Amino acid sequence: MAYRHVSEEERKQIYRWKHDGYNMRKIGELLNRHRSTLQKSASSPIATALCLISLSC
């Protein structure tokens, strides 16, 4: 399976679901992605800042 980067829309959805209390395993199932891929994306400081700005939190 080829690696795909997490898109901006997926990243926004990850943060929404995390805010709503979903764990990474459930989010991975919903996005059809492995949870470690999502954790790496969500833990990036630049990605976090950009996502929070775009969500207007």
A tleap script that builds the chain and sets N, CA, C and O, in Angstrom:
source leaprc.protein.ff14SB
mol = sequence {
  NMET ALA TYR ARG HIE VAL SER GLU GLU GLU
  ARG LYS GLN ILE TYR ARG TRP LYS HIE ASP
  GLY TYR ASN MET ARG LYS ILE GLY GLU LEU
  LEU ASN ARG HIE ARG SER THR LEU GLN LYS
  SER ALA SER SER PRO ILE ALA THR ALA LEU
  CYS LEU ILE SER LEU SER CCYS
}
set mol.1.N position { 0.840 -1.179 0.000 }
set mol.1.CA position { 0.000 0.000 0.000 }
set mol.1.C position { 0.884 1.241 0.000 }
set mol.1.O position { 1.821 1.349 0.791 }
set mol.2.N position { 0.580 2.160 -0.883 }
set mol.2.CA position { 1.365 3.392 -0.993 }
set mol.2.C position { 1.015 4.357 0.134 }
set mol.2.O position { -0.129 4.428 0.582 }
set mol.3.N position { 2.018 5.089 0.574 }
set mol.3.CA position { 1.812 6.073 1.634 }
set mol.3.C position { 1.147 7.316 1.064 }
set mol.3.O position { 1.544 7.811 0.010 }
set mol.4.N position { 0.137 7.818 1.761 }
set mol.4.CA position { -0.515 9.075 1.397 }
set mol.4.C position { -0.378 10.024 2.575 }
set mol.4.O position { -0.592 9.630 3.721 }
set mol.5.N position { -0.030 11.250 2.303 }
set mol.5.CA position { 0.031 12.252 3.357 }
set mol.5.C position { -1.371 12.527 3.867 }
set mol.5.O position { -2.353 12.367 3.142 }
set mol.6.N position { -1.452 12.941 5.120 }
set mol.6.CA position { -2.742 13.313 5.691 }
set mol.6.C position { -3.111 14.681 5.126 }
set mol.6.O position { -2.342 15.636 5.233 }
set mol.7.N position { -4.291 14.762 4.526 }
set mol.7.CA position { -4.712 16.011 3.906 }
set mol.7.C position { -5.125 17.033 4.963 }
set mol.7.O position { -5.333 16.691 6.128 }
set mol.8.N position { -5.237 18.273 4.544 }
set mol.8.CA position { -5.652 19.331 5.451 }
set mol.8.C position { -7.059 19.048 5.991 }
set mol.8.O position { -7.325 19.258 7.175 }
set mol.9.N position { -7.947 18.577 5.131 }
set mol.9.CA position { -9.312 18.252 5.572 }
set mol.9.C position { -9.304 17.113 6.590 }
set mol.9.O position { -10.031 17.159 7.582 }
set mol.10.N position { -8.481 16.089 6.343 }
set mol.10.CA position { -8.377 14.984 7.302 }
set mol.10.C position { -7.831 15.491 8.624 }
set mol.10.O position { -8.306 15.096 9.689 }
set mol.11.N position { -6.832 16.365 8.561 }
set mol.11.CA position { -6.229 16.906 9.777 }
set mol.11.C position { -7.257 17.693 10.591 }
set mol.11.O position { -7.295 17.588 11.817 }
set mol.12.N position { -8.085 18.474 9.911 }
set mol.12.CA position { -9.145 19.219 10.602 }
set mol.12.C position { -10.125 18.253 11.270 }
set mol.12.O position { -10.539 18.459 12.411 }
set mol.13.N position { -10.486 17.205 10.544 }
set mol.13.CA position { -11.427 16.234 11.101 }
set mol.13.C position { -10.827 15.518 12.307 }
set mol.13.O position { -11.533 15.248 13.279 }
set mol.14.N position { -9.538 15.209 12.254 }
set mol.14.CA position { -8.865 14.565 13.381 }
set mol.14.C position { -8.991 15.445 14.618 }
set mol.14.O position { -9.347 14.962 15.693 }
set mol.15.N position { -8.701 16.736 14.468 }
set mol.15.CA position { -8.779 17.634 15.622 }
set mol.15.C position { -10.205 17.793 16.130 }
set mol.15.O position { -10.415 17.898 17.338 }
set mol.16.N position { -11.177 17.811 15.244 }
set mol.16.CA position { -12.584 17.897 15.682 }
set mol.16.C position { -12.956 16.666 16.498 }
set mol.16.O position { -13.544 16.774 17.574 }
set mol.17.N position { -12.603 15.486 15.969 }
set mol.17.CA position { -12.944 14.250 16.668 }
set mol.17.C position { -12.180 14.119 17.979 }
set mol.17.O position { -12.741 13.655 18.971 }
set mol.18.N position { -10.898 14.523 18.002 }
set mol.18.CA position { -10.140 14.495 19.259 }
set mol.18.C position { -10.807 15.397 20.289 }
set mol.18.O position { -10.925 15.036 21.460 }
set mol.19.N position { -11.244 16.577 19.842 }
set mol.19.CA position { -11.934 17.512 20.729 }
set mol.19.C position { -13.235 16.903 21.261 }
set mol.19.O position { -13.641 17.181 22.389 }
set mol.20.N position { -13.880 16.074 20.446 }
set mol.20.CA position { -15.127 15.419 20.841 }
set mol.20.C position { -14.901 14.154 21.663 }
set mol.20.O position { -15.861 13.509 22.087 }
set mol.21.N position { -13.631 13.793 21.891 }
set mol.21.CA position { -13.321 12.665 22.769 }
set mol.21.C position { -13.026 11.341 22.093 }
set mol.21.O position { -12.869 10.329 22.775 }
set mol.22.N position { -12.946 11.321 20.773 }
set mol.22.CA position { -12.599 10.080 20.075 }
set mol.22.C position { -11.123 9.763 20.300 }
set mol.22.O position { -10.296 10.669 20.403 }
set mol.23.N position { -10.795 8.462 20.375 }
set mol.23.CA position { -9.385 8.081 20.460 }
set mol.23.C position { -8.835 7.848 19.051 }
set mol.23.O position { -9.599 7.743 18.092 }
set mol.24.N position { -7.514 7.769 18.934 }
set mol.24.CA position { -6.878 7.644 17.621 }
set mol.24.C position { -7.258 6.346 16.919 }
set mol.24.O position { -7.316 6.312 15.690 }
set mol.25.N position { -7.514 5.290 17.661 }
set mol.25.CA position { -7.921 4.032 17.030 }
set mol.25.C position { -9.254 4.220 16.298 }
set mol.25.O position { -9.404 3.788 15.155 }
set mol.26.N position { -10.214 4.863 16.959 }
set mol.26.CA position { -11.527 5.088 16.348 }
set mol.26.C position { -11.420 6.044 15.159 }
set mol.26.O position { -12.038 5.818 14.118 }
set mol.27.N position { -10.632 7.114 15.316 }
set mol.27.CA position { -10.446 8.068 14.229 }
set mol.27.C position { -9.804 7.373 13.024 }
set mol.27.O position { -10.195 7.611 11.881 }
set mol.28.N position { -8.824 6.522 13.286 }
set mol.28.CA position { -8.185 5.759 12.213 }
set mol.28.C position { -9.180 4.882 11.471 }
set mol.28.O position { -9.129 4.780 10.245 }
set mol.29.N position { -10.089 4.246 12.212 }
set mol.29.CA position { -11.120 3.428 11.571 }
set mol.29.C position { -12.032 4.297 10.702 }
set mol.29.O position { -12.384 3.915 9.586 }
set mol.30.N position { -12.409 5.467 11.223 }
set mol.30.CA position { -13.311 6.345 10.484 }
set mol.30.C position { -12.671 6.881 9.198 }
set mol.30.O position { -13.350 7.046 8.184 }
set mol.31.N position { -11.362 7.153 9.246 }
set mol.31.CA position { -10.652 7.698 8.088 }
set mol.31.C position { -9.985 6.617 7.237 }
set mol.31.O position { -9.392 6.913 6.200 }
set mol.32.N position { -10.088 5.366 7.681 }
set mol.32.CA position { -9.432 4.255 7.002 }
set mol.32.C position { -7.923 4.485 6.911 }
set mol.32.O position { -7.311 4.303 5.859 }
set mol.33.N position { -7.344 4.889 8.035 }
set mol.33.CA position { -5.901 5.138 8.165 }
set mol.33.C position { -5.400 4.447 9.416 }
set mol.33.O position { -6.167 4.219 10.352 }
set mol.34.N position { -4.120 4.112 9.440 }
set mol.34.CA position { -3.529 3.535 10.645 }
set mol.34.C position { -3.350 4.637 11.679 }
set mol.34.O position { -2.989 5.765 11.344 }
set mol.35.N position { -3.607 4.300 12.941 }
set mol.35.CA position { -3.555 5.324 13.990 }
set mol.35.C position { -2.174 5.946 14.141 }
set mol.35.O position { -2.074 7.113 14.519 }
set mol.36.N position { -1.107 5.207 13.859 }
set mol.36.CA position { 0.234 5.782 13.998 }
set mol.36.C position { 0.471 6.889 12.969 }
set mol.36.O position { 1.164 7.866 13.253 }
set mol.37.N position { -0.107 6.734 11.773 }
set mol.37.CA position { -0.008 7.785 10.749 }
set mol.37.C position { -0.682 9.051 11.255 }
set mol.37.O position { -0.155 10.152 11.093 }
set mol.38.N position { -1.846 8.889 11.866 }
set mol.38.CA position { -2.598 10.038 12.370 }
set mol.38.C position { -1.897 10.677 13.561 }
set mol.38.O position { -1.888 11.900 13.698 }
set mol.39.N position { -1.309 9.848 14.425 }
set mol.39.CA position { -0.605 10.375 15.592 }
set mol.39.C position { 0.600 11.200 15.162 }
set mol.39.O position { 0.865 12.254 15.739 }
set mol.40.N position { 1.325 10.736 14.165 }
set mol.40.CA position { 2.483 11.489 13.669 }
set mol.40.C position { 2.049 12.822 13.094 }
set mol.40.O position { 2.693 13.846 13.322 }
set mol.41.N position { 0.965 12.809 12.355 }
set mol.41.CA position { 0.459 14.040 11.758 }
set mol.41.C position { -0.032 15.011 12.826 }
set mol.41.O position { 0.244 16.209 12.764 }
set mol.42.N position { -0.758 14.486 13.798 }
set mol.42.CA position { -1.337 15.333 14.838 }
set mol.42.C position { -0.287 15.868 15.799 }
set mol.42.O position { -0.496 16.908 16.424 }
set mol.43.N position { 0.837 15.175 15.926 }
set mol.43.CA position { 1.844 15.600 16.887 }
set mol.43.C position { 2.833 16.615 16.318 }
set mol.43.O position { 3.641 17.175 17.058 }
set mol.44.N position { 2.773 16.852 15.023 }
set mol.44.CA position { 3.668 17.820 14.404 }
set mol.44.C position { 3.289 19.229 14.854 }
set mol.44.O position { 2.145 19.641 14.661 }
set mol.45.N position { 4.226 19.985 15.454 }
set mol.45.CA position { 3.899 21.328 15.947 }
set mol.45.C position { 3.407 22.274 14.852 }
set mol.45.O position { 2.502 23.075 15.085 }
set mol.46.N position { 3.986 22.186 13.684 }
set mol.46.CA position { 3.564 23.063 12.581 }
set mol.46.C position { 2.158 22.680 12.126 }
set mol.46.O position { 1.313 23.550 11.912 }
set mol.47.N position { 1.913 21.397 11.982 }
set mol.47.CA position { 0.584 20.940 11.574 }
set mol.47.C position { -0.458 21.325 12.603 }
set mol.47.O position { -1.565 21.725 12.243 }
set mol.48.N position { -0.124 21.212 13.868 }
set mol.48.CA position { -1.052 21.577 14.936 }
set mol.48.C position { -1.402 23.051 14.863 }
set mol.48.O position { -2.576 23.414 14.926 }
set mol.49.N position { -0.402 23.898 14.731 }
set mol.49.CA position { -0.637 25.341 14.666 }
set mol.49.C position { -1.476 25.712 13.456 }
set mol.49.O position { -2.417 26.498 13.573 }
set mol.50.N position { -1.152 25.161 12.306 }
set mol.50.CA position { -1.898 25.471 11.088 }
set mol.50.C position { -3.339 24.999 11.192 }
set mol.50.O position { -4.259 25.687 10.749 }
set mol.51.N position { -3.530 23.834 11.774 }
set mol.51.CA position { -4.877 23.307 11.895 }
set mol.51.C position { -5.703 24.147 12.854 }
set mol.51.O position { -6.857 24.464 12.565 }
set mol.52.N position { -5.135 24.502 13.967 }
set mol.52.CA position { -5.872 25.310 14.948 }
set mol.52.C position { -6.225 26.675 14.372 }
set mol.52.O position { -7.308 27.199 14.636 }
set mol.53.N position { -5.331 27.247 13.599 }
set mol.53.CA position { -5.616 28.550 12.963 }
set mol.53.C position { -6.761 28.389 11.970 }
set mol.53.O position { -7.677 29.210 11.940 }
set mol.54.N position { -6.714 27.341 11.160 }
set mol.54.CA position { -7.739 27.157 10.138 }
set mol.54.C position { -9.093 26.786 10.739 }
set mol.54.O position { -10.128 27.030 10.119 }
set mol.55.N position { -9.101 26.196 11.944 }
set mol.55.CA position { -10.351 25.858 12.607 }
set mol.55.C position { -10.934 27.044 13.365 }
set mol.55.O position { -12.082 27.013 13.808 }
set mol.56.N position { -10.136 28.074 13.504 }
set mol.56.CA position { -10.539 29.269 14.268 }
set mol.56.C position { -10.900 28.924 15.709 }
set mol.56.O position { -11.923 29.370 16.230 }
set mol.57.N position { -10.056 28.134 16.335 }
set mol.57.CA position { -10.293 27.741 17.729 }
set mol.57.C position { -9.889 28.849 18.687 }
set mol.57.O position { -10.018 28.693 19.901 }
savepdb mol mol.pdb
quit
